[in-house]
Amino acid sequence: MTFEQFQESISEPAPPKGLSVLLKALWHDANGDWEAAHNIAQSREGTQPYDRLHAYLHRVEGDTFNAGYWYRRAGSEVFRGSLKEEWAYLANLFLKKA
């Protein structure tokens, strides 16, 4: 799946079949279901990609202190762009690993 196809899937009523769990989290986030996305991030705490997703989600929530904790756990720098840019960055990253 390309980034463009993933973006287009956001308007569908459910995530596409075969989508990785991390991409499902971003799909839920884009559809305003932060809780579903956060549950996915929490499901594998201690795993770098999940911790990185967790950092982004706490940034979405507006909790920069907690986001900073998760960026550190993920071994990542704090993302300096917009939330939209970070979502796209993560989507592209997770698509490469899918």
N, C-alpha and C positions, 0 to 999 in steps of 0.2 A: 504494500500500500504506500502511496506517495503522501507527502504532507498535504497536498491539495485535496486528495481523496479523503484523508482523515478530517480535514477542516469541513469538507462538504458533509461528512457523516454526522456532524454536530446537529444538523437540522432534522435528523431522523429521530423517531420516537424511542429507539433503543440503540445501544452500541452495536456496531457490526459484529457478526459472528466471526470468531477467530482472532479477535483483537486481543493483544497482550493485556495482562492485568494492569500494568502501569499506564498503558494508553487508555484503558477503560476509566481509570481514575481521572485522567485529564479530560476525557469525554464528559464524565459526570460533573467535573468542575466547570467546564464550559457551558453546561446546561443548568448551572445554578445549584447543583446538589453537592455542596461542599462536604456534607456529612458522609456521603457515600465515598467520595474521593479520600477523605481523611481516614475512613475505616480501612481502605485499601493500604494507605501509607502505613498505618499502624500494624497491619497484619504481618509485616516482616521487618520490624524494627531491627536495626543492626546490620541490615543489608544496604549497601551504599546507594543503589538507585532508589530504594524506598525511602531512605533517610533524606535523600536529595529532594524527592517529591514532597516529603513531609515539610521540609524547609520552605519550599514554595507555597504550600498550602497555608502555613502559618503566616507567611507574608500576605497572602490573600486576605486572611482573617484580620490582618492589621496588628498582629502580635510579633513585632520585630525582635523582641528579646528572645522569644521561643524560637522564631525562625533562625536567629543566629546560632542557637544551640544546635539545631538540626543541620545547618550548613557545616558547622564544625564536625559533627558526628559523621557527616557524609564526606568529609575531607575536601570541601568545596569552599571557594570564595563566596562571599555574599554577592548575589547578583545585583548589578547596579542599574540595569535597564528597567523598563516598565514591566508591570505584571503581564501584559500581553506579549511582550518580547520574551519574557522568561517562559511563558506557556509554550510559545513557538520553539524556543530553544530545547525545552524538555521533550516536546513532541518529536522533534527531529532526532534528538538523542535516542529516545525510546524506539522510534521507527527503525533506526540503524541496528538496534539490538534485537529487533523482533525477528 
